[in-house]
Every structure is written in C-alpha cells, then in structure tokens.
Amino acid sequence: MSTCLVLGAGATLAGEPEGKCCFKNAAYAGVCEATPAEGETCASVLEYLNTPNSAGKSYCGGTVVRGGWESASCKPPQ
C-alpha cells in the first residue's frame, strides 16, 4: 500500500503521483487512497473525512470513520 502527504490545496511532494491523495486513521485498516474529483483538492477531501456529519461521498471505500484523519505519504515504505 502507498500513501501521500498533503501540503496544502492540491500540493504534493516532488516525485509524488499527481492527483492522488492518501490518508491514515487509527480507526481505519490500511491507508486510504483517494483521487479528488474536478474542483476538489487533497485538502478538501481531508476536510470531508474529518467533518463529523459529512456523507454522500465514497472516499476510502465508503468508510463512515470521521475525524482523526491525517495526510500520509503515497510512497511505499522503504
């Protein structure tokens, strides 16, 4: 599995895959990989995942885990 660090509105580290965001949460098994839709950014996806009443999108396999999400690196551990 791979992960990706969110630096800001759509920014990623040099060498990271563009258009993919990755997140981790202690209550979620593994790493969530998400591709923002048009008009979305990694920051807006992270905000959605951390908003308690958010619903209607299927990030992270449609998980209902809200809050506690953090950005993670999209590069496989070495």
C-alpha positions in Angstrom: 0.0 0.0 0.0 1.1 3.5 -0.6 0.3 6.9 0.9 0.6 10.6 0.0 1.4 13.8 2.0 -1.0 16.7 1.6 0.9 20.0 1.8 -2.0 22.4 1.0 -4.7 22.9 -1.6 -3.7 20.2 -4.0 0.0 20.4 -3.4 2.1 17.2 -3.1 5.8 16.5 -2.5 8.1 16.4 -5.5 8.0 12.9 -7.0 4.6 12.1 -5.6 1.9 10.9 -8.0 -0.2 13.9 -9.1 -3.9 13.8 -8.5 -3.8 11.1 -5.7 -4.2 11.8 -2.0 -3.5 9.4 0.8 -4.7 9.4 4.4 -4.4 7.4 7.5 -6.6 6.9 10.6 -6.1 4.7 13.6 -9.7 3.5 13.2 -9.2 2.6 9.6 -7.3 -0.5 8.4 -4.6 0.4 6.0 -4.1 3.6 4.0 -6.9 5.4 2.2 -6.0 6.4 -1.4 -8.4 9.0 -2.9 -8.4 10.8 -6.2 -10.1 14.2 -5.9 -12.9 14.9 -8.4 -12.8 18.0 -10.5 -12.9 21.1 -8.2 -11.7 19.1 -5.2 -8.2 19.1 -3.6 -6.5 16.8 -1.2 -7.2 19.4 1.5 -10.9 19.3 0.7 -11.0 15.5 0.8 -9.2 15.6 4.2 -11.7 18.2 5.5 -14.6 15.9 4.3 -13.1 12.9 6.2 -12.7 15.0 9.3 -16.2 16.6 9.3 -18.4 14.5 11.7 -21.7 14.9 9.7 -20.3 14.5 6.2 -22.0 11.9 4.0 -22.6 11.1 0.3 -19.0 10.5 -1.0 -17.3 7.2 -1.2 -13.7 8.0 -0.2 -11.8 5.2 1.5 -14.2 2.5 0.4 -17.2 4.5 1.7 -16.0 4.4 5.3 -18.1 6.1 8.0 -15.0 6.9 10.0 -15.0 10.7 10.6 -12.4 12.7 12.5 -8.8 11.8 13.2 -7.6 11.6 9.6 -4.1 12.7 8.7 -2.2 13.0 5.5 0.3 10.3 4.7 3.0 9.7 2.1 1.9 8.0 -1.1 5.3 6.3 -1.4 5.7 2.8 -0.3 7.7 2.4 2.9 11.4 1.6 2.3 
